[in-house]
Amino acid sequence: MAVTYDELHQRLKDERDRLVRQLDQNRASAPAVGEMKEGSPYGKKEEGAAEAFELEKRLALEKRLMETLAEVEHALGKFEKGTYGTCDTCGRAIEMERLEVLPQANLCLSCKAQQSRNAKGRFPAR
């Protein structure tokens, strides 16, 4: 059974709500700045390194959540403008199979492939 635009719209709204809740939970579970744990058997340097590592992981997760939320918000904005399902680059229709898998997709497969090829060429080979 093929998915409809109404179903995709609802999935995007549900995903937005889920991402906002996850961001809120992530921020609420973060320790207060400067809060130190007591009694590390390895001393302060190792304790600080562990805390820095946990902070980096939390910030990386928060960054990815915010990026995904921005993609979902962009797709919802396209629904409001009546342009949902069209490629941001070439203006052609995005494949329905692609939207079914990734409702926030903003590029058709050929433009996404071109973007990926361009990104690979930016970095020198090692």
Secondary structure in CASP SS format (residue, H / E / C, confidence):
PFRMAT SS
TARGET T0000
AUTHOR 0000-0000-0000
METHOD secondary structure of the structure
MODEL  1
M C 1.00
A C 1.00
V C 1.00
T C 1.00
Y H 1.00
D H 1.00
E H 1.00
L H 1.00
H H 1.00
Q H 1.00
R H 1.00
L H 1.00
K H 1.00
D H 1.00
E H 1.00
R H 1.00
D H 1.00
R H 1.00
L H 1.00
V H 1.00
R H 1.00
Q H 1.00
L H 1.00
D H 1.00
Q H 1.00
N H 1.00
R H 1.00
A H 1.00
S C 1.00
A C 1.00
P C 1.00
A C 1.00
V C 1.00
G C 1.00
E C 1.00
M C 1.00
K C 1.00
E C 1.00
G C 1.00
S C 1.00
P C 1.00
Y C 1.00
G C 1.00
K H 1.00
K H 1.00
E H 1.00
E H 1.00
G H 1.00
A H 1.00
A H 1.00
E H 1.00
A H 1.00
F H 1.00
E H 1.00
L H 1.00
E H 1.00
K H 1.00
R H 1.00
L H 1.00
A H 1.00
L H 1.00
E H 1.00
K H 1.00
R H 1.00
L H 1.00
M H 1.00
E H 1.00
T H 1.00
L H 1.00
A H 1.00
E H 1.00
V H 1.00
E H 1.00
H H 1.00
A H 1.00
L H 1.00
G H 1.00
K H 1.00
F H 1.00
E H 1.00
K H 1.00
G C 1.00
T C 1.00
Y C 1.00
G C 1.00
T E 1.00
C C 1.00
D C 1.00
T C 1.00
C C 1.00
G C 1.00
R C 1.00
A E 1.00
I C 1.00
E C 1.00
M H 1.00
E H 1.00
R H 1.00
L H 1.00
E H 1.00
V H 1.00
L C 1.00
P C 1.00
Q C 1.00
A C 1.00
N C 1.00
L C 1.00
C C 1.00
L H 1.00
S H 1.00
C H 1.00
K H 1.00
A H 1.00
Q H 1.00
Q H 1.00
S H 1.00
R H 1.00
N H 1.00
A H 1.00
K H 1.00
G H 1.00
R C 1.00
F C 1.00
P C 1.00
A C 1.00
R C 1.00
END
